[in-house]
Amino acid sequence: MIIGLVKEVLNHEYRTALLPVHVEALRDAGHTVLVQSGSGVGSGYTDHDYREHGAHVMIKAADIWHRAQMMVKVKQPVSREIKNIRRDQIVITYFHFAANPPLMRAVRERKCIAIAYETIQLDNGSLPLLTPMSEIAGRMSVHEGAKFLEEPMKGRGILLAGVPGVAPAKVVVLGGGVVGSNAAKMASGLGANVSILDINLERLRYLDDVMPANVITLMSNAENIRNEVCSADLLIGAVLIPGARTPCLVSRKLVAQMKKGAVIVDVAIDQGGCIETSRPTTHEKPSYIVDGVVHYCVTNMPGAVAHTSSKALTNATFPFILQIANKGWDRAAMENSAIKRGLNIVRGKVVHPNLPKSSR
Ligand SMILES: NC(=O)c1ccc[n+]([C@@H]2O[C@H](COP(=O)([O-])OP(=O)(O)OC[C@H]3O[C@@H](n4cnc5c(N)ncnc54)[C@H](O)[C@@H]3O)[C@@H](O)[C@H]2O)c1
């Protein structure tokens, strides 16, 4: 198969979807890999590194889109990429269609095979290709929250950790999955008082067992959300319903009741966000203020730590990419139910059950 890798074009996106070592493995399996010049620079890899591992390095992205049978990316294609997608071409990336109906419409029109990393799901329900980026985003959410709590960033002027004689900050985490538990681990490690809210009691039991004493777990219901949100210095949105738009758990009215200068980091923004006042932002302009509350809603947080996240991403994605390259998408999906769940759009037809019915 001819496999294409292009430089990511989204704002401040430095990750790459294949490292030189993966190009070598694909070449050894009999495939041809076309790599756009500069694809790996943000993650610490030169064109020379890719060539040494067997890639054909090309200058123009359009030429790669034109020739490749499978395009391997990190983030969803932007409009100038979408127009290059060909009929029957496999495009594998994070699409997050549920939060982006215009993207879904545009990709359907191209009649390609769209496989979304975020819905590749094992039989036990876990999402192996979301996990590494969620680990990173969860950990980063606390760095970013701590930074935006500083006064020059329009925050409350609170040190997350406190100091002897001064109380630490209160961090509230909505959703105790991968993002939420990593955020809680970081925030509690810094000394903050942390509460995690989730609807899954089994998960809360597990978190209660493994988290340190400065973390409490609470059932996610309207009353607990109200009480916790109003007393939070840092609120982290980490809720997910796989493949679906994130439910809105915090209304605009509740945001208005938060402390002035409190910070919201809505990590779940890539699936629509779980706070009514959240809207997507970029690394270039990551924050804005509503009712005195600082909002940070960057949709590609791990893109800022690309040296770490390209390795973490490809550790997880590459085994699936190799299977699809070796077998073709249809046989790979037939033989591996996780890959089947990754199929979102097949030749214009929406096939994932959690995507809006109206779009099928
Ligand atoms: N912004 C970014 O750069 C970035 C990066 C990685 C992940 N994400 C996003 O972060 C979100 C969380 O991902 P994850 O990997 O932690 O998912 P996960 O499935 O591991 O965890 C989600 C948790 O939300 C809980 N939940 C569902 N409904 C809830 C409710 N009403 N109240 C409280 N909890 C509820 C679930 O029980 C689950 O424990 C996703 O939207 C994901 O796409 C964003």
PDBQT file of the ligand as one rigid body, heavy atoms in Angstrom, charges set to zero:
ROOT
HETATM    1  N1  LIG A 401      -8.451  19.031  24.478  1.00  0.00    +0.000 N 
HETATM    2  C1  LIG A 401      -7.581  18.064  24.205  1.00  0.00    +0.000 C 
HETATM    3  O1  LIG A 401      -6.489  18.314  23.696  1.00  0.00    +0.000 OA
HETATM    4  C2  LIG A 401      -7.913  16.639  24.579  1.00  0.00    +0.000 A 
HETATM    5  C3  LIG A 401      -6.924  15.648  24.610  1.00  0.00    +0.000 A 
HETATM    6  C4  LIG A 401      -7.278  14.365  25.006  1.00  0.00    +0.000 A 
HETATM    7  C5  LIG A 401      -8.598  14.066  25.343  1.00  0.00    +0.000 A 
HETATM    8  N2  LIG A 401      -9.537  15.056  25.273  1.00  0.00    +0.000 N 
HETATM    9  C6  LIG A 401     -10.937  14.837  25.660  1.00  0.00    +0.000 C 
HETATM   10  O2  LIG A 401     -11.067  14.687  27.057  1.00  0.00    +0.000 OA
HETATM   11  C7  LIG A 401     -12.305  14.053  27.334  1.00  0.00    +0.000 C 
HETATM   12  C8  LIG A 401     -12.130  12.947  28.380  1.00  0.00    +0.000 C 
HETATM   13  O3  LIG A 401     -11.373  11.879  27.799  1.00  0.00    +0.000 OA
HETATM   14  P1  LIG A 401     -10.989  10.579  28.674  1.00  0.00    +0.000 P 
HETATM   15  O4  LIG A 401      -9.982   9.837  27.872  1.00  0.00    +0.000 OA
HETATM   16  O5  LIG A 401     -10.679  10.945  30.067  1.00  0.00    +0.000 OA
HETATM   17  O6  LIG A 401     -12.353   9.748  28.646  1.00  0.00    +0.000 OA
HETATM   18  P2  LIG A 401     -12.732   8.527  29.619  1.00  0.00    +0.000 P 
HETATM   19  O7  LIG A 401     -13.770   7.731  28.900  1.00  0.00    +0.000 OA
HETATM   20  O8  LIG A 401     -11.530   7.846  30.126  1.00  0.00    +0.000 OA
HETATM   21  O9  LIG A 401     -13.416   9.266  30.849  1.00  0.00    +0.000 OA
HETATM   22  C9  LIG A 401     -14.622   9.947  30.759  1.00  0.00    +0.000 C 
HETATM   23  C10 LIG A 401     -15.307   9.846  32.087  1.00  0.00    +0.000 C 
HETATM   24  O10 LIG A 401     -16.455  10.707  32.046  1.00  0.00    +0.000 OA
HETATM   25  C11 LIG A 401     -17.412  10.092  32.882  1.00  0.00    +0.000 C 
HETATM   26  N3  LIG A 401     -18.722  10.683  32.674  1.00  0.00    +0.000 N 
HETATM   27  C12 LIG A 401     -19.625  10.471  31.697  1.00  0.00    +0.000 A 
HETATM   28  N4  LIG A 401     -20.719  11.216  31.924  1.00  0.00    +0.000 NA
HETATM   29  C13 LIG A 401     -20.487  11.921  33.070  1.00  0.00    +0.000 A 
HETATM   30  C14 LIG A 401     -21.225  12.871  33.824  1.00  0.00    +0.000 A 
HETATM   31  N5  LIG A 401     -22.447  13.232  33.448  1.00  0.00    +0.000 N 
HETATM   32  N6  LIG A 401     -20.649  13.397  34.931  1.00  0.00    +0.000 NA
HETATM   33  C15 LIG A 401     -19.415  13.031  35.310  1.00  0.00    +0.000 A 
HETATM   34  N7  LIG A 401     -18.674  12.129  34.666  1.00  0.00    +0.000 NA
HETATM   35  C16 LIG A 401     -19.209  11.588  33.554  1.00  0.00    +0.000 A 
HETATM   36  C17 LIG A 401     -17.324   8.610  32.488  1.00  0.00    +0.000 C 
HETATM   37  O11 LIG A 401     -17.942   7.778  33.461  1.00  0.00    +0.000 OA
HETATM   38  C18 LIG A 401     -15.818   8.431  32.417  1.00  0.00    +0.000 C 
HETATM   39  O12 LIG A 401     -15.257   7.981  33.642  1.00  0.00    +0.000 OA
HETATM   40  C19 LIG A 401     -12.803  13.561  25.972  1.00  0.00    +0.000 C 
HETATM   41  O13 LIG A 401     -13.762  14.457  25.474  1.00  0.00    +0.000 OA
HETATM   42  C20 LIG A 401     -11.587  13.602  25.104  1.00  0.00    +0.000 C 
HETATM   43  O14 LIG A 401     -11.892  13.723  23.729  1.00  0.00    +0.000 OA
HETATM   44  C21 LIG A 401      -9.212  16.322  24.894  1.00  0.00    +0.000 A 
ENDROOT
TORSDOF 0
